[in-house]
Amino acid sequence: MNRPWWYRVPPVAVVLITYAVTGALIFTFITDTAVVWAGGGLVLGMLAAFVQGAARAAYDERHR
């Protein structure tokens, strides 16, 4: 079965990529306080992993 690219990306990679990009954007454009950009990046990283998990579950349900 040929799954889409987003299905094959490990959840840890989704969290780390989102964390890094969000942290860099918050640091660059909003504030240089480490707690804010680290916390914001972590929250959005976890949210992205949750959304990917939901998308995987929906994909699995449709392609049984």
Secondary structure, DSSP 4 states (H G I P E B T S, - for coil): ----HHHHS-HHHHHHHHHHHHHHHHHHHT---HHHHHHHHHHHHHHHHHHHHHHHHHHHHHT-
